Amino acid sequence: MFQIFTMNEIRHEQKSGLEVPTSAPKGSLTRGVEVIKGYLKTLESKPGVYRMLNDKGDVLYVGKAKYLNKRVANYTQPQRLTIRIQRMVSETHTMEFITTHTEAEALLLESNLIKKLKPRYNILLRDDKSFPMILVTGDHDYPQVLKHRGAKNRKGKYFGPFASAWAVNETLNTLQRAFLLRPCSDSIFSARTRPCLQYQIKRCSAPCVGRISHQAYGRLVKEAERFLRGDSKGLQAELAEKMAAASDNLEFEEAAVYRDRINAMSRIQQKQDINIDGLEEADVIAGFQEGGQTCVQVFFFRAGANFGNRAYYPSHAATQELPEVIEAFMGQFYADKHPPKHILVSHDLPGQAILQEALSVKAERKVEISVPKRGEKTKVITHALNNAREALGRRMAESASQRKLLKELARVLKMEAMPERVEVYDNSHTQGTNSVGAMIAAGPEGFIKNAYRKFNIKTAQSDDDYAMMREVLTRRFTRAMKEDPDKEKGQWPDLIIVDGGMGQLNIAIEVFAELGIDDVTLAGISKGPDRNAGFDKIVMPGQEPFQLGHTDPVNHFIQRLRDEAHRFAIGTHRAKRGKAVKQSILDTIDGIGAKRKKALLHHFGSAKAVAQAGLIDLEGVEGISKSIAKKIYDHFHD
């Protein structure tokens, strides 16, 4: 099995990225070609991955090849390259190479590196969020079924991914109705003395109080796992036989139990708008391209049912063909996900065979990629294509509207050009506690959610809004100047809006003057009389505050930006405040971890009682040594 290496692990496999001597001027196409030719002298005819870097060490492009020398040699013939690739070659300062055993391994590594490094000249998968899964725990005699997201660090069997939390909740609801598995945590399970409400409404078999044997519960778990693996029809057939047998034996209560379980499994099938035989475990991927933009729709079929879909909009050059975009998307999409047995795609892919081999290596079983041309499976492809077309149409319409608003905003604020990135800043606190600063970003495509930032206030007085704004802006742009001084990574704003009047705006002006930044437009939004929305005033350096018309679309747009920043700031503040409320006074003591904290609370009953306990009492707690007891006592009796 090929491993996805980290950057440190693969460093020893790379050939040197030393600069190739050349007399050609820096940044010219001739110089880039000469740099690449310098590597061809020692480059072997092996499969692997190559990276092209600029003079700052930033990765421009990651590619894979069956024969590295032949693939890299193509870049030395600029007359055959597109304008975009010629530009990439001209920026190339060094190259690095990684050899692999097979082309499939190279494809997996390429996808992993693209996902990690996000090179500007690659097709990039954007807005790739983790998917929820279902976990049947394996660290308890009576396994629990629950929703899981993130690293698979708990023992058990994982099923998914599912398109949304809703899809997981629907499946969990079905599992509880059909298989009566416990949803409660281990601590609640061990503390029960009588069945809970879940047992009364026939959602749990109450293993916590012995209403079902260990063997019988184990059989339910096995049946649930069969259902999640996609064998729902076979399982329903077996339950139907048992129901009929129980009915023939006049055991009508037992037959009713089987009936209810069959109905629960059928219920999830009745909700599907499209069901195709043979799609027990499959992903359906369809792409639609228009106006240089692409939408890729992914539908998830698990347990023979459609569990939702998600739309993606990969970033790519306008000239790249749809099959190439879909193939690059799939490589990155499955870089950190377990591929299903079957993947149906809407278009024939240029490297379909090698992609199928790579995903089979990753899954450690056969993965089949196919393009349905006839039969029932073309229905689901058509359905996915229609969704992709409609989603891209909506996005392009929204983008056109957003661009129009940004252009009008530029006119109102007397900017030279439409802002490609707008950042809005707001602060939030409760009577000077749990203070946070928040920044949201927006551009032609709408809100840029992955660019949102929160700032825990460290140095400013928590009730001093001006000092908080100074700290937030100073930290944000000191880091920006350090990480992207040449403003080439698209992380610098064209316009900054601060939530507040002339006071907050003057703070922003002072911060930018101290940092030497003079090419960002600054504006403040002063709340209207009685804080009425729609009557806000715009304040700008060297101008009198002015107000837009109540029905002006730009006024509504600014309100939307300000409200989003306020929502994000309030949400961040509430999360911090909630975390502080849940924190125990024992958490502030060095050396007191979860185990000792639990022992103290079990012994004394509350954190307050621990704080009032004497030294001798503390030493009597199991797991608390004399030195730890002295530290706890001193903490509360300084």
C-alpha positions in Angstrom: 0.0 0.0 0.0 1.4 3.4 -1.0 1.6 5.9 1.9 0.8 9.6 1.7 4.1 11.1 2.9 4.5 14.3 4.8 6.9 16.9 3.5 9.5 15.9 6.0 9.2 12.2 5.2 9.7 12.7 1.4 12.5 15.2 1.7 15.1 12.5 1.3 13.6 11.3 -1.9 13.8 14.7 -3.6 16.6 15.6 -6.0 18.3 18.9 -5.2 16.4 22.1 -6.0 19.6 24.1 -6.5 19.4 27.0 -8.8 20.7 26.3 -12.3 23.2 28.8 -13.5 21.9 31.0 -16.4 22.8 34.3 -17.9 19.2 35.0 -19.1 17.4 37.9 -17.3 15.3 37.0 -14.2 11.6 36.4 -14.9 12.1 35.8 -18.7 10.8 32.8 -20.6 14.3 32.0 -21.9 15.6 31.9 -18.4 12.8 29.5 -17.2 13.5 27.2 -20.1 17.2 27.1 -19.3 16.5 26.3 -15.7 14.3 23.4 -16.7 16.9 22.1 -19.3 19.5 22.1 -16.5 17.5 19.4 -14.6 17.0 17.2 -17.7 20.6 16.2 -17.7 20.2 14.1 -14.6 16.5 13.4 -14.6 15.6 9.7 -14.8 12.9 7.9 -16.8 10.9 7.0 -13.8 7.4 7.7 -12.5 7.1 10.5 -9.9 6.0 14.0 -9.0 7.7 17.3 -9.8 7.3 20.8 -8.3 8.1 24.1 -9.9 9.1 26.9 -7.5 9.7 30.7 -8.0 12.6 32.7 -6.6 10.8 33.1 -3.2 10.4 29.3 -2.7 6.6 29.4 -3.4 5.3 26.3 -5.3 3.9 27.3 -8.7 2.8 23.9 -9.9 2.7 20.3 -8.9 2.6 17.6 -11.6 3.0 13.8 -11.9 4.4 11.8 -14.8 4.9 8.2 -15.8 8.3 9.2 -17.2 9.6 12.3 -15.4 12.2 13.2 -18.0 9.8 13.1 -20.9 7.1 15.1 -19.1 9.5 17.8 -17.9 11.1 18.1 -21.4 7.7 19.4 -22.7 8.3 22.6 -20.8 11.4 23.3 -22.8 9.4 23.8 -26.0 7.5 27.1 -25.3 6.0 27.3 -28.8 3.8 24.3 -27.8 2.7 25.8 -24.5 -0.3 28.0 -23.7 0.3 31.6 -22.7 -0.6 30.7 -19.1 2.0 27.9 -18.9 4.6 30.1 -20.6 4.1 32.5 -17.8 4.6 29.7 -15.2 7.8 28.6 -17.0 9.1 32.2 -16.9 8.6 32.3 -13.1 10.3 29.0 -12.5 13.5 29.4 -10.5 14.0 25.8 -9.2 12.5 22.4 -9.4 12.1 19.5 -7.0 11.4 15.9 -7.8 10.1 12.8 -6.0 10.3 9.4 -7.6 7.7 6.7 -6.9 7.3 3.0 -7.7 4.3 3.4 -10.0 2.3 6.1 -11.8 -0.7 5.4 -9.5 1.5 6.2 -6.5 2.6 9.4 -8.2 -1.1 10.4 -8.8 -1.9 9.9 -5.1 1.1 11.9 -4.0 0.4 14.7 -6.5 -3.2 15.0 -5.3 -2.0 15.2 -1.7 0.6 17.8 -2.4 -1.8 20.0 -4.4 -4.3 19.8 -1.6 -1.6 20.8 0.9 0.4 23.4 -1.1 -2.4 24.9 -3.2 -0.1 26.0 -6.2 -1.5 28.9 -8.2 -1.2 27.1 -11.6 -2.9 23.9 -10.6 -6.7 23.2 -10.7 -7.7 23.7 -7.1 -10.5 22.2 -5.1 -12.0 25.1 -3.0 -14.3 25.0 0.0 -13.4 21.4 0.8 -15.0 20.8 4.2 -14.9 17.5 6.1 -17.9 15.2 5.8 -19.8 13.7 8.7 -19.7 9.9 9.2 -21.4 7.3 11.4 -19.3 5.5 14.0 -20.3 2.2 15.6 -18.0 2.2 18.5 -15.7 -0.8 19.2 -14.4 0.1 22.7 -17.5 -1.0 24.7 -19.3 -4.3 25.3 -22.5 -2.7 24.0 -21.5 -0.5 21.0 -22.9 3.0 20.6 -23.9 4.5 17.3 -23.1 8.1 16.8 -22.3 11.0 14.4 -18.6 11.5 13.9 -16.5 14.2 12.2 -12.8 14.6 12.0 -9.9 12.2 12.6 -10.7 8.5 13.0 -9.0 8.2 16.4 -11.6 6.2 18.3 -11.8 2.4 18.0 -14.8 1.2 16.0 -16.2 1.0 12.4 -16.8 4.1 10.4 -19.4 4.5 7.7 -19.8 7.3 5.2 -19.1 9.9 4.1 -22.5 11.6 4.1 -23.2 14.8 2.3 -24.5 16.7 5.3 -25.4 16.4 9.0 -29.0 16.1 8.0 -28.2 12.9 6.1 -26.4 11.5 9.1 -29.2 12.4 11.4 -31.7 10.7 9.1 -29.6 7.5 9.0 -29.2 7.5 12.8 -32.9 7.9 13.2 -33.4 4.9 11.0 -30.8 2.9 12.9 -32.5 3.6 16.2 -35.9 2.6 14.9 -34.7 -0.5 13.0 -32.0 -1.8 15.2 -32.6 -0.3 18.7 -29.0 0.6 19.3 -28.1 2.9 22.2 -27.4 6.5 21.3 -26.3 7.5 24.9 -22.7 8.1 26.0 -20.8 5.5 28.1 -21.1 7.6 31.3 -24.8 7.8 31.0 -25.0 4.1 30.1 -23.1 3.1 33.2 -25.2 5.3 35.5 -28.7 4.1 34.4 -30.8 2.2 36.9 -34.0 2.0 34.8 -34.8 2.4 31.1 -34.9 5.9 29.6 -37.5 7.5 27.3 -35.7 6.1 24.2 -36.7 2.6 25.4 -40.3 3.7 26.0 -40.7 5.0 22.4 -39.0 1.9 20.9 -35.8 3.6 19.9 -33.5 1.6 22.1 -33.3 -2.0 23.4 -32.2 -0.8 26.9 -29.0 -2.9 27.2 -28.0 -0.5 30.1 -30.4 -2.3 32.5 -30.3 -5.8 31.0 -33.5 -5.7 28.9 -31.6 -7.4 26.1 -28.8 -10.0 26.3 -25.2 -9.3 25.2 -25.5 -11.8 22.4 -28.9 -10.5 21.1 -27.5 -6.9 21.2 -24.5 -8.1 19.2 -26.7 -9.5 16.5 -28.5 -6.1 16.2 -25.1 -4.4 15.8 -24.1 -6.8 13.0 -27.4 -6.2 11.3 -26.9 -2.4 11.5 -23.4 -2.8 10.0 -24.9 -4.8 7.1 -27.4 -2.0 6.6 -24.7 0.7 6.6 -22.6 -1.4 4.2 -25.5 -1.4 1.7 -27.1 -4.8 2.2 -30.4 -3.3 3.1 -32.5 -5.4 0.7 -31.0 -8.7 1.8 -31.6 -7.7 5.4 -35.2 -6.7 4.8 -35.8 -10.0 3.1 -34.5 -11.9 6.1 -36.6 -9.8 8.5 -39.6 -10.4 6.4 -39.1 -14.2 6.6 -38.8 -13.9 10.4 -41.9 -11.8 10.6 -43.9 -14.4 8.6 -42.6 -17.2 10.7 -43.5 -15.4 13.9 -47.0 -14.7 12.6 -47.5 -18.4 11.6 -46.5 -19.4 15.1 -49.1 -16.9 16.5 -46.3 -14.8 18.1 -47.9 -11.6 17.0 -45.9 -9.3 19.3 -42.6 -10.5 17.9 -44.0 -10.2 14.4 -44.9 -6.6 15.1 -41.4 -5.9 16.2 -40.0 -7.2 12.9 -42.7 -5.3 11.0 -41.7 -2.0 12.7 -38.0 -2.6 11.9 -38.8 -3.3 8.2 -41.0 -0.2 8.0 -38.1 1.9 9.5 -35.7 0.7 6.8 -38.4 1.2 4.0 -39.1 4.7 5.3 -35.7 6.0 4.3 -36.2 4.6 0.7 -39.6 6.4 0.4 -37.9 9.8 0.9 -35.6 9.4 -2.1 -36.3 11.3 -5.3 -34.2 9.0 -7.3 -33.3 5.3 -6.6 -31.3 3.1 -9.0 -30.7 -0.6 -8.6 -27.0 -1.4 -8.1 -26.1 1.8 -6.4 -25.7 0.4 -2.9 -22.4 2.2 -2.4 -21.4 4.8 -5.0 -20.5 8.4 -5.6 -22.0 10.2 -8.7 -19.8 13.0 -10.0 -21.0 15.3 -12.8 -19.6 18.5 -14.1 -21.0 21.4 -16.1 -18.9 24.2 -17.6 -19.9 27.6 -18.9 -18.3 31.0 -19.2 -14.9 29.7 -18.0 -16.4 28.4 -14.7 -17.2 24.9 -13.6 -19.6 23.3 -11.1 -19.0 19.7 -10.0 -21.8 18.0 -8.2 -21.2 15.0 -6.0 -24.1 12.7 -5.0 -23.6 10.1 -2.3 -25.4 6.8 -2.4 -25.0 4.7 0.7 -27.0 1.7 1.9 -28.9 1.9 -1.4 -30.2 5.4 -0.7 -29.4 8.8 -1.9 -27.9 10.7 1.1 -27.6 14.1 -0.5 -25.2 16.0 -2.6 -22.7 18.9 -2.5 -21.6 21.4 -5.2 -18.0 22.4 -5.8 -16.5 25.1 -7.9 -12.9 24.3 -8.7 -10.5 27.1 -9.4 -8.9 26.7 -12.9 -7.8 28.5 -16.0 -10.6 29.5 -18.4 -9.1 27.4 -21.2 -9.0 24.1 -19.3 -11.4 21.4 -20.6 -14.2 19.9 -18.4 -12.8 16.3 -18.3 -9.4 17.6 -17.2 -11.0 19.6 -14.4 -13.2 16.7 -13.2 -10.1 14.4 -13.1 -8.1 16.9 -11.1 -11.0 17.5 -8.8 -11.4 13.8 -8.1 -7.7 13.3 -7.3 -7.9 16.1 -4.6 -11.4 15.1 -3.4 -10.4 11.6 -2.5 -6.9 12.6 -1.2 -8.3 12.5 2.4 -11.5 10.4 1.9 -12.1 6.7 1.5 -13.4 6.1 -2.1 -16.5 3.9 -2.5 -16.7 0.8 -4.6 -18.3 2.5 -7.6 -17.8 6.1 -8.9 -20.1 7.2 -11.8 -18.8 10.2 -13.7 -20.5 12.3 -16.4 -17.5 12.5 -18.8 -14.7 10.2 -20.0 -11.5 11.3 -18.2 -8.1 11.5 -19.9 -6.4 9.5 -17.2 -9.4 7.4 -16.1 -7.5 4.1 -15.9 -4.6 5.4 -13.8 -7.0 7.3 -11.5 -9.0 4.1 -11.0 -5.8 2.2 -10.2 -4.7 4.9 -7.7 -8.0 5.0 -5.9 -8.0 1.1 -5.7 -4.5 1.3 -4.1 -5.8 3.9 -1.6 -9.0 1.9 -0.7 -7.1 -1.4 -0.7 -9.8 -3.0 -2.8 -11.1 -2.5 -6.3 -12.7 0.8 -7.1 -14.5 1.1 -10.4 -14.9 4.4 -12.3 -17.4 4.3 -15.1 -19.3 6.6 -17.5 -22.8 5.3 -18.0 -23.9 5.5 -21.6 -27.3 3.7 -21.4 -29.6 2.1 -18.9 -30.9 3.1 -15.5 -27.6 4.6 -14.3 -27.8 7.3 -16.9 -30.8 8.7 -15.0 -28.7 9.6 -12.0 -26.0 11.1 -14.2 -28.6 13.3 -15.9 -30.0 14.2 -12.5 -26.6 15.3 -11.3 -25.8 17.2 -14.5 -29.0 19.1 -14.2 -28.1 20.0 -10.6 -24.7 21.2 -11.7 -26.1 23.3 -14.5 -28.7 25.0 -12.2 -26.1 25.5 -9.4 -23.6 27.2 -11.8 -26.4 29.3 -13.2 -27.4 30.6 -9.8 -23.7 31.2 -8.9 -23.0 33.2 -12.0 -26.2 35.2 -11.5 -25.2 35.9 -7.9 -21.7 36.7 -9.0 -22.9 39.2 -11.6 -25.1 40.9 -9.0 -22.3 41.0 -6.5 -19.9 42.5 -9.0 -22.4 45.2 -9.9 -22.8 46.1 -6.2 -19.0 46.2 -5.7 -18.6 48.5 -8.7 -21.3 50.8 -7.2 -19.6 50.7 -3.9 -16.3 51.7 -5.5 -18.2 54.6 -7.2 -19.7 55.8 -3.9 -16.4 55.6 -2.1 -14.5 57.2 -5.1 -12.2 54.2 -5.5 -10.2 53.8 -8.7 -11.3 50.3 -9.4 -13.8 47.7 -8.1 -12.5 46.1 -4.9 -11.7 42.4 -5.3 -11.6 41.9 -1.5 -13.4 43.8 1.2 -12.6 43.2 4.9 -15.0 44.3 7.7 -13.9 44.5 11.3 -16.0 44.4 14.5 -15.4 43.8 18.2 -17.5 42.1 20.8 -17.4 41.8 24.7 -19.7 41.6 27.7 -18.9 44.4 30.2 -15.2 44.1 29.4 -15.0 40.2 29.6 -14.3 37.6 26.9 -13.3 40.2 24.4 -12.8 39.2 20.8 -12.2 41.0 17.5 -13.6 39.6 14.3 -12.9 40.1 10.6 -15.0 38.9 7.6 -14.1 39.1 4.0 -16.2 39.5 0.8 -15.4 39.5 -2.9 -17.0 39.1 -6.3 -18.1 35.6 -5.4 -19.8 36.7 -2.2 -18.6 36.1 1.4 -15.2 34.4 1.6 -15.9 32.2 4.6 -12.5 30.5 4.7 -10.9 34.0 5.1 -12.8 34.9 8.3 -10.6 35.5 11.3 -11.1 35.9 15.0 -8.8 37.7 17.4 -8.7 36.9 21.1 -7.8 40.3 22.7 -4.4 40.0 24.5 -3.1 43.4 25.4 -5.8 46.0 25.1 -8.2 46.9 27.9 -11.2 44.7 27.4 -13.7 47.6 27.6 -11.6 50.0 25.3 -13.1 49.6 21.8 -10.4 51.8 20.3 -7.5 49.9 21.8 -9.1 46.6 20.8 -9.5 47.9 17.2 -5.8 49.0 17.2 -4.7 45.6 18.4 -6.7 43.7 15.9 -5.6 45.8 12.9 -2.0 45.8 14.0 -1.8 42.0 14.4 -3.6 41.4 11.1 -1.4 43.6 8.9 1.9 43.1 10.7 1.4 39.4 9.9 0.3 40.2 6.3 3.4 42.3 5.7 5.6 39.5 7.0 3.9 36.6 5.1 3.0 38.4 1.8 5.0 41.6 1.5 4.6 41.7 -2.3 0.8 41.2 -2.1 0.9 38.3 -4.6 -1.2 35.7 -2.7 -4.5 37.5 -2.9 -4.8 38.0 0.9 -4.6 41.8 0.9 -7.9 43.8 0.9 -8.6 46.7 -1.4 -11.1 48.2 1.0 -11.4 48.0 4.8 -14.6 48.9 6.7 -14.6 49.3 10.4 -17.8 49.1 12.5 -17.8 52.5 14.1 -17.6 56.2 13.5 -14.7 58.6 13.2 -13.0 57.3 16.4 -12.5 53.8 15.1 -11.6 55.1 11.6 -8.9 57.3 13.1 -7.4 54.3 14.8 -7.3 52.5 11.5 -5.6 55.5 9.9 -3.0 55.6 12.7 -2.2 51.9 12.4 -1.8 52.1 8.6 0.4 55.1 8.9 2.6 53.4 11.5 2.9 50.3 9.3 3.6 52.4 6.1 0.5 51.0 4.2 -1.0 53.6 1.9 -2.8 51.7 -0.8 -5.9 50.4 1.0 -9.1 52.4 1.1 -10.5 52.9 4.7 -14.0 53.6 5.7 -16.1 53.5 8.8 -19.9 52.8 9.4 -21.4 55.0 12.0 -24.7 53.8 13.4 -27.8 55.9 12.7 -30.1 57.6 15.2 -31.3 55.1 17.8 -29.1 52.5 16.1 -31.7 52.2 13.3 -30.5 50.1 10.4 -30.6 51.9 7.1 -29.7 55.3 8.5 -26.0 54.6 9.0 -23.4 57.2 8.0 -20.2 56.5 6.1 -17.1 58.2 7.4 -13.9 58.4 5.3 -10.6 60.2 5.8 -10.7 63.9 4.9 -14.4 63.9 4.1 -17.6 64.9 5.9 -19.7 61.9 6.9 -22.4 61.2 4.4 -25.5 59.1 4.2 -26.9 57.0 1.3 -30.6 56.8 0.5 -32.7 54.5 2.5 -33.5 52.4 -0.6 -30.1 52.6 -2.2 -28.9 49.0 -3.1 -25.3 50.0 -2.0 -26.7 51.0 1.4 -28.3 47.6 1.8 -25.1 45.9 0.6 -23.1 47.8 3.3 -25.6 46.8 5.9 -25.3 43.2 4.9 -21.5 43.4 5.2 -21.7 45.1 8.6 -24.4 42.6 9.8 -22.3 39.6 8.8 -19.3 41.0 10.7 -21.5 41.6 13.7 -22.9 38.1 13.5 -19.5 36.5 13.3 -18.1 38.7 16.2 -21.1 37.9 18.4 -20.9 34.2 17.6 -17.2 34.1 18.4 -17.8 36.0 21.6 -20.6 33.7 22.7 -18.5 30.6 22.0 -15.6 32.0 24.1 -18.1 33.0 26.9 -19.7 29.5 26.8 -16.3 27.9 27.1 -15.4 30.1 30.1 -18.7 29.2 31.8 -18.0 25.5 31.4 -14.5 25.7 32.7 -14.0 24.5 36.3 -11.8 26.4 38.8 -9.8 23.1 38.9 -8.8 23.6 35.3 -6.6 26.6 36.4 -4.3 24.4 38.5 -1.1 23.1 36.9 -0.8 19.4 37.1 -4.5 18.7 37.4 -5.6 16.8 34.4 -8.9 15.0 33.6 -8.2 12.0 35.7 -7.2 13.9 38.9 -10.0 16.3 38.4 -12.5 13.4 38.2 -11.1 11.9 41.4 -11.4 15.2 43.3 -14.9 15.8 42.2 -16.0 12.2 43.0 -14.4 12.5 46.5 -15.7 16.0 47.4 -18.8 16.4 45.2 -18.0 19.8 43.8 -15.2 22.1 42.8 -16.2 24.5 45.6 -15.8 21.8 48.2 -12.3 21.0 46.8 -11.4 24.7 47.2 -12.5 24.6 50.9 -10.9 21.2 51.7 -8.0 21.0 54.1 -4.6 19.6 53.3 -5.2 16.3 55.1 -8.5 15.8 53.3 -6.8 16.4 49.9 -4.1 13.9 50.6 -6.7 11.3 51.3 -8.0 11.4 47.7 -7.0 8.4 45.6 -4.4 9.4 43.0 -3.5 12.7 44.7 0.1 12.7 46.2 1.2 14.9 49.0 3.0 17.3 46.7 -0.1 17.6 44.4 -2.3 18.1 47.5 0.0 20.8 48.7 -0.2 22.5 45.3 -4.0 22.4 45.3 -4.2 23.7 48.9 -1.8 26.5 48.2 -3.7 27.5 45.0 -6.8 28.2 47.0 -5.1 29.4 50.2 -2.5 31.8 48.9 
